[in-house]
Amino acid sequence: MKSLAQMALDVLQTADGRAKTALSHKYAAEWRAARANGDAIEIGSAAPPMHPARPERPELLSPRDVPRRKPGSEQGRIALLHAVAHIELNAVDLHWDIIARFTHIPMPMGFYDDWVSAANDESKHFNLMCDCLEELGSHYGALPAHAGMWRAAEDTAKDFMGRLAVVPMVLEARGLDVTPGMIKLFQNAKADSAVAALEVIYAEEVAHVAYGSKWFNFMCGRDNLDPKEVFHSLVRHYFHSTLKPPFNEEKRAEAGIPPDFYWPLTEDFPAET
């Protein structure tokens, strides 16, 4: 059987979104079955690419060049669903990448259980968004998308703690802040399929943020570091903006991130070098 790192590499090297997520589901099922049966899948090692394989479409644009969405119209809602699909596809790769890229850092098996589970969820989320787009006569790739989605992965490619801080604890936590507003928008439009899909995403993203918080705190405990101080330092170094309220404090707390972690990062500080 392939090692988990090789499975992760296979997903990262698959370009088509539906094919990538099908492979992600397959490997996640194999991992879960092996763990349930007490069989050992070797973690192994891999050399993941700096950029995962991507389909020819969507065209990737600089953030300032992506057309602004007007969600009050059907086309605006299609654009919003397309943007979420793009985020979810990047999340699939981000979660397999953290498995493949940092195998040199000894971690408990529960770490791999969590990120395989997260990658499996994100694969489902991408397909839910694709289904919603197709129901509206569109598809993933029909619109341009944000080229900066992978920047956090590039910036933290050699910093495991930085990856945990910026991806689940900042970027995915932001999803907890904005998804309730998106759900309300689609409820107002009586778009039942989109509402149901976004509610699944919202419920499951809390766990992904919690995985980041759990393993970030684990690493800090291993090295006797203050988690809050380390988090602030890493986010100021790797995240190229301040954090923007309002925050979903209830869901962030549920995921293990207290307010004194993120509120100080709403203020401008000189970037660390």
KOLKOLSE-965679 format. One record per residue (C-alpha): x, y, z. Coordinates in steps of 0.25 Angstrom, whole numbers, plus 5000, padded with zeros to 4 digits. Layout:
BEGIN
XYZ ...
% end
This chain:
BEGIN
500050005000 500550144997 501050235009 500150345013 501150445008 501050384994 499550384995 499650534998 500650554986 499650484977 498550574981 499450704979 499850654965 498450634960 497950754952 496450734950 495650784962 494650664962 495750564959 496550624970 495450614980 495050474976 496550434979 496450504992 495250434996 495850304992 497150315000 496350375012 495450245012 496750155011 497350235023 496150225032 495950075028 497350045032 497350115045 496050055049 496549915046 497849945053 498649935040 499850015038 499950115027 501350175027 501450325027 502650325018 503250445012 503050524999 503550644991 502250724989 502250824978 502250974982 500950994974 499950874972 499350834959 498250924955 497250914943 497351004931 496151084936 495851174944 496751284939 497551324952 497651474953 498251574963 497251604974 497151744970 496751694956 495651594960 494351664956 493551704968 492251624972 490851684973 490251574981 488851624979 488751574965 488751424961 490051454953 490651514966 490151384974 490851304963 492151384965 492051364980 491851214979 493051204969 493851284979 493551184990 493851064981 495151124978 495451134993 495050994995 495950934984 497151014990 496750955004 496750814999 498250844994 498650915007 498150805016 498850695007 500150785006 500250805021 500350645022 501350635011 502250755013 502550735028 502750585030 504150615036 503450675048 503050555057 501550565060 500550475067 499650395058 498450475062 499050595055 498950515042 497550465045 497150615047 497650665034 497250545025 495850565031 495950715028 496450685013 495250595012 494250695017 494850805007 494750704996 493250694999 493050845000 493750864986 492750764980 491550834987 491950964982 492150904968 490750844969 490150974972 490851044961 490350934951 488950954956 489051094952 489551064938 491051094941 492251014946 493551034953 494551104943 493451184936 493951314944 495351364947 495851334961 496751394972 498251364969 498651394983 498051274990 499251194990 500151304996 500051255010 500551115006 501751174999 502051275010 502051165021 502651045012 503851035022 503051075035 502150975041 501651065052 501451175042 500551085034 499751045046 499551195050 499251255037 498451145029 497451085039 497551195050 497451315041 496951285027 495951175031 495551245044 495151365034 494151265028 493451255041 493251405041 492651425027 491951295024 490651335033 490451455024 490651375011 489551275017 488651385019 488851445005 488451314999 487251295008 486751425004 486851384989 486151244993 487351174987 487151044996 488250964990 489251074993 488751095007 488850945010 490250935004 490751055012 490151005025 490950875023 492250955021 491951045032 491750935042 492950855038 493950975037 493950995052 494650855053 495750895043 496051025051 496050945064 497050845058 497950965055 497851015069 498050885075 499250845068 499850995069 499650985084 500250845084 501550895077 501651015087 501450915099 502550825093 503550945093 503051015105 502551135097 501451235100 500451205089 499851345089 501151415087 501651315077 500351335069 500451485069 501851475064 501551375053 500351445048 501051585047 502151515040 501351435030 499951495028 500051615019 498951695026 498251725039 497151645043 495751705040 494551695050 493451665052 493851535057 492951415060 493451405074 492551285078 493051195067 494451235069 494351205083 493751065080 494951045071 495951085082 496351225078 496051325089 495851475086 497251515092 497851435080 497251515069 496751645074 498151705076 498451665061 497351765056 498451875059 499551915050 500951865054 502151875046 502451745039 503451665045 504651615036 
% end
